[in-house]
């Protein structure tokens, strides 16, 4: 039986922890450190009947010999701090993204894991999804030649989540390059097999935000029957959900003052070998306007893929031929969550290396931080190193 410790038992990490038993390898949540211990206990989850609860990560980690691995599922601004506490224990770690939301956190994380031998599985499901693994296979085969350019897009049809839930607190989330682009930059780095050298970026808040009070909630707003982002209007006009529900966690006003999150942004990356990538993200697209994927250009061909379509197309440049690869089935995070769970189980049981290691998490976070810096200062930034 594998014994798991969890620091910060949020929705995402509880989902991932429950998936660990899908592989017929017994695993139990032995310990949880979370200030909401009473609330978690009262939920009546049978899988936590033998779990020991702690008030702090330090208390949980004071018994490392009783654990086979640790998952960190706190809010984003605490990921790096908690990971640095786990590092000296040499326990396999599952770390939610982004691994850091500031340059100082990246610096401390890199220093803490410099000599750590235990595997770290960073939560990058896109990299491990069947679609992207197939794209990687095609790229590595040389079918399209060396990848010279990537054009990636992320039109987020559920963008309201980032302005109505806790993510709207910039000091906790670090902005939407770190929240969303960290996935996309990671898979671009992975497909390129290169390190970013320079980056330029833009971001803007043009649709959301406004003059309503920052703490205004949909259920108490006098416009909740007409506002396009209210649960009532989304249910009646957008056919979202099975009933009108004013969610206590996701009900803040999207048109309030004080919002610092961008609702659109883009960046351009130059890699060490001179290849280029561009990425654009949008948070006010809705329904079938949502898409997430990229085009990869080589001299011999072009690959395009979209996770929402579950499809890859390979266009030959040497003949008028296009190969279409369709994927069937639907799984959380396009099948990537399954692979992350498997990697972490294998890390705990056998010490198997991670396919989404801490180095990838650090490189992605650092690139996202420089994208944020480039957008705010309107300049091209060198990705290596830190600001003075």
C-alpha positions in Angstrom: 0.0 0.0 0.0 1.4 3.4 -1.1 1.0 6.1 1.5 0.3 9.6 0.1 0.6 13.0 1.8 -1.3 16.0 0.4 -0.5 19.6 1.2 -3.5 21.7 0.2 -6.5 19.5 -0.5 -8.2 21.6 -3.2 -10.5 20.5 -6.0 -7.8 19.8 -8.6 -5.5 17.8 -6.3 -8.3 15.8 -4.8 -9.4 14.8 -8.3 -5.8 13.7 -9.1 -5.4 11.9 -5.8 -8.6 9.8 -6.5 -7.2 8.8 -9.9 -4.1 7.2 -8.4 -6.1 4.0 -7.6 -7.1 3.5 -11.2 -4.1 1.3 -12.0 -4.8 -1.5 -9.5 -1.9 -0.4 -7.4 -3.2 0.2 -3.8 -2.7 3.8 -2.7 -4.3 5.7 0.2 -4.3 9.3 1.3 -2.5 8.8 4.6 -2.1 12.5 5.6 -3.5 15.9 4.6 -2.2 19.3 5.7 -4.9 21.9 5.2 -6.3 24.7 7.4 -9.8 23.6 6.3 -9.4 20.2 8.0 -12.8 20.3 9.7 -14.6 21.2 6.5 -12.9 18.4 4.6 -13.7 15.9 7.3 -17.4 17.0 7.4 -17.8 16.3 3.6 -18.0 12.6 4.5 -15.5 11.3 1.9 -15.0 7.6 2.7 -11.6 7.5 1.1 -10.4 9.8 3.9 -11.7 7.7 6.8 -8.1 6.7 7.7 -6.4 10.0 6.9 -4.5 11.9 9.5 -5.1 15.7 9.3 -2.4 18.3 10.1 -2.7 22.1 10.4 0.6 22.7 8.5 2.9 21.3 5.9 5.7 21.2 8.5 3.7 18.9 10.7 2.9 16.6 7.9 6.5 16.5 6.6 7.9 15.8 10.1 7.1 12.1 9.4 8.7 11.5 6.0 9.4 7.8 6.7 5.6 7.2 6.8 5.0 8.6 3.3 5.8 7.3 -0.2 5.0 10.6 -1.9 3.6 14.1 -1.5 1.2 16.1 -3.7 1.0 19.9 -3.5 -2.4 21.4 -4.3 -2.3 24.8 -2.6 -3.2 28.0 -4.4 -0.6 29.0 -6.9 1.3 31.6 -4.8 2.2 28.8 -2.3 3.3 26.1 -4.8 7.0 27.0 -4.7 7.1 27.5 -0.9 5.6 24.1 -0.3 7.7 22.3 -2.9 10.8 23.7 -1.2 9.7 22.2 2.1 9.3 18.8 0.4 12.7 18.9 -1.5 15.0 18.0 1.4 12.8 15.0 2.3 13.7 13.3 -1.0 10.1 12.2 -1.5 8.5 11.8 -4.9 6.5 15.0 -5.5 3.4 15.9 -7.6 3.5 19.7 -8.0 0.6 21.7 -9.5 1.4 24.3 -12.1 2.5 27.0 -12.2 5.4 25.9 -10.1 6.1 29.6 -9.2 4.5 33.0 -9.8 7.5 35.3 -9.2 11.2 35.4 -10.2 12.2 35.1 -6.6 10.2 31.9 -6.2 11.7 30.4 -9.4 15.2 31.2 -8.0 14.4 29.5 -4.7 12.8 26.5 -6.4 15.8 26.0 -8.7 18.2 26.1 -5.8 16.1 23.8 -3.6 15.9 21.0 -6.3 19.5 21.4 -7.6 20.6 18.0 -6.1 17.3 16.3 -5.4 17.1 12.8 -6.8 13.5 12.0 -6.0 11.2 12.3 -9.1 9.0 15.4 -9.4 5.8 15.2 -11.6 4.8 18.7 -12.6 1.1 18.9 -13.6 1.5 19.4 -17.4 -1.3 17.1 -18.8 -1.1 18.6 -22.3 2.4 17.3 -22.8 1.4 13.8 -21.9 -2.0 13.7 -23.8 -2.3 11.1 -26.5 -2.7 13.9 -29.2 0.5 15.6 -28.2 2.5 12.4 -27.8 1.5 11.4 -31.4 2.5 14.9 -32.6 5.9 14.4 -30.9 6.3 11.0 -32.5 5.7 12.5 -36.0 8.1 15.4 -35.3 10.8 13.0 -34.0 10.4 10.8 -37.1 11.5 13.7 -39.3 8.4 13.5 -41.5 8.1 17.3 -41.7 11.8 18.1 -41.2 13.1 20.2 -38.4 10.4 22.3 -36.8 11.2 25.9 -37.7 8.0 27.7 -36.5 5.1 27.0 -34.2 1.9 29.1 -34.2 -0.2 28.1 -31.1 -3.6 29.3 -30.0 -5.7 28.9 -26.9 -9.3 30.4 -27.2 -10.7 29.6 -23.7 -14.5 29.0 -23.8 -14.7 28.8 -20.0 -12.9 32.1 -19.4 -15.4 33.3 -16.8 -13.8 31.0 -14.3 -10.7 33.2 -14.0 -12.6 36.3 -13.2 -15.3 34.9 -11.0 -13.2 32.6 -8.8 -10.1 33.1 -6.6 -7.9 33.4 -9.7 -9.0 37.0 -10.0 -6.7 37.8 -7.1 -3.6 38.7 -9.0 -1.3 38.3 -6.0 -2.5 34.6 -5.7 -2.6 33.6 -9.4 0.2 35.7 -10.9 -1.7 36.5 -14.1 -2.9 34.5 -17.0 0.4 33.8 -18.7 1.2 31.8 -15.6 -2.2 30.3 -15.3 -2.8 29.2 -18.9 0.3 29.8 -21.1 2.5 27.7 -18.8 0.9 24.6 -20.3 1.3 25.8 -23.9 4.8 27.1 -23.5 5.8 23.7 -21.9 4.4 21.7 -24.9 6.0 24.1 -27.4 9.4 23.7 -25.6 8.9 20.0 -25.6 8.1 19.7 -29.3 10.9 22.1 -30.2 13.4 20.3 -27.9 14.9 23.8 -27.4 15.2 26.4 -24.7 13.6 29.8 -25.2 16.2 32.6 -25.7 14.1 35.8 -26.2 10.5 36.8 -25.8 8.2 39.7 -26.6 4.6 39.9 -25.5 1.4 41.9 -25.2 -1.6 41.7 -23.0 -4.7 43.7 -22.4 -8.0 43.9 -20.4 -10.5 45.1 -22.9 -13.7 43.2 -22.4 -14.0 42.4 -18.7 -13.4 44.8 -15.7 -15.4 48.0 -15.1 -16.7 50.1 -12.3 -18.7 47.6 -10.3 -17.5 46.9 -6.7 -14.7 44.3 -6.6 -16.5 42.2 -4.0 -19.9 42.3 -5.8 -21.4 38.8 -6.4 -23.9 37.6 -9.0 -26.5 36.5 -6.5 -26.7 39.9 -4.9 -26.3 42.0 -8.1 -29.3 44.0 -9.4 -28.3 43.1 -12.9 -28.2 39.3 -12.5 -31.2 38.8 -14.8 -29.6 40.8 -17.7 -25.8 40.5 -17.4 -24.4 38.3 -20.1 -22.1 36.6 -17.5 -24.6 35.9 -14.9 -25.6 32.2 -14.2 -29.2 32.9 -15.2 -28.3 34.4 -18.6 -25.7 31.8 -19.3 -28.2 29.1 -18.5 -31.1 30.6 -20.6 -29.1 31.9 -23.6 -25.9 29.8 -23.5 -27.5 26.5 -22.4 -24.8 26.2 -19.7 -25.5 23.8 -16.8 -28.7 21.9 -15.9 -30.1 24.7 -13.8 -29.4 28.2 -12.6 -26.8 28.0 -9.8 -25.1 30.8 -8.0 -21.8 29.2 -7.1 -20.3 30.5 -3.9 -16.8 29.9 -5.3 -17.3 31.2 -8.8 -19.8 34.1 -8.4 -17.7 37.3 -8.4 -18.5 40.1 -10.8 -16.5 40.0 -14.0 -17.1 43.7 -14.7 -15.7 45.0 -11.4 -13.0 47.5 -10.7 -9.7 46.3 -9.5 -9.3 43.4 -11.9 -5.7 43.0 -13.0 -6.0 39.9 -15.1 -5.7 40.3 -18.9 -8.5 38.9 -21.0 -6.3 38.5 -24.1 -2.5 38.2 -24.6 0.1 36.9 -26.9 3.9 36.3 -27.0 6.6 35.5 -29.5 9.5 33.3 -28.6 12.9 32.9 -30.3 14.6 29.7 -29.4 18.3 29.0 -29.0 18.6 27.5 -32.5 16.8 30.5 -34.1 13.4 28.8 -34.5 10.3 30.8 -33.6 7.0 30.3 -31.8 4.0 32.5 -31.3 1.2 32.0 -28.9 -2.1 33.7 -28.4 -4.7 33.3 -25.7 -8.2 34.7 -25.5 -10.7 34.5 -22.6 -13.9 35.8 -24.0 -14.4 33.2 -26.8 -17.4 31.0 -26.1 -18.9 27.6 -27.1 -17.6 26.3 -30.4 -15.3 29.2 -30.8 -13.1 27.5 -28.2 -10.0 25.8 -29.6 -6.5 24.8 -28.3 -3.7 23.6 -30.5 -1.0 24.6 -32.9 0.6 24.5 -36.3 4.1 23.2 -36.6 6.0 24.2 -39.8 8.9 22.3 -41.2 10.4 22.4 -44.7 8.9 19.0 -45.6 5.5 19.5 -44.1 3.1 21.1 -41.6 1.4 19.5 -38.6 -1.8 21.0 -37.2 -3.7 19.7 -34.2 -6.5 20.7 -31.9 -7.4 19.1 -28.6 -11.0 20.1 -28.8 -11.4 18.4 -32.2 -9.3 15.4 -31.0 -7.5 15.6 -34.4 -4.2 15.9 -36.1 -3.6 16.8 -39.7 -0.2 16.3 -41.4 0.2 18.2 -44.7 3.0 17.2 -47.0 4.9 19.9 -48.7 6.3 17.5 -51.3 3.0 16.1 -52.6 -0.7 17.1 -52.4 -1.4 14.8 -49.6 -3.0 15.4 -46.1 -3.1 12.7 -43.5 -5.8 13.0 -40.9 -5.6 11.3 -37.5 -8.7 11.2 -35.4 -8.8 10.3 -31.7 -11.7 8.7 -30.0 -12.9 8.9 -26.4 -12.9 11.8 -23.9 -10.9 11.9 -20.7 -10.0 14.7 -18.3 -7.4 17.1 -19.7 -7.5 15.2 -23.0 -6.1 12.1 -21.4 -3.2 13.8 -19.9 -4.4 13.4 -16.3 -4.4 9.7 -16.7 -0.7 9.7 -17.7 0.3 12.2 -14.9 -1.4 9.9 -12.4 0.4 6.9 -13.8 3.8 8.6 -13.7 3.3 9.6 -10.1 2.3 6.1 -9.0 5.4 4.8 -10.7 7.5 7.5 -9.1 6.2 6.5 -5.6 6.4 2.7 -6.1 9.6 2.3 -8.3 11.3 5.7 -8.3 10.7 6.0 -12.0 11.8 9.3 -13.6 9.1 11.8 -14.5 8.2 12.8 -18.0 7.2 16.3 -16.7 10.2 17.0 -14.5 10.8 20.0 -12.2 13.2 21.5 -14.8 10.3 21.7 -17.3 8.1 23.4 -14.7 10.9 25.9 -13.9 11.6 26.7 -17.6 7.9 27.2 -18.4 7.3 29.4 -15.3 10.4 31.5 -16.1 9.4 32.0 -19.7 5.9 33.0 -18.6 7.3 35.5 -16.1 9.4 37.0 -18.8 6.4 37.2 -21.1 4.6 39.1 -18.3 7.6 41.3 -17.9 7.8 41.9 -21.7 4.1 42.8 -21.9 4.3 45.3 -19.0 7.5 47.0 -20.1 7.0 46.8 -23.9 10.4 45.4 -24.6 12.0 42.2 -25.8 13.4 40.2 -22.9 16.2 37.6 -22.5 14.6 34.5 -21.0 17.7 33.3 -19.2 18.4 34.7 -15.7 16.4 37.1 -13.6 15.7 40.9 -13.4 18.3 43.0 -11.6 
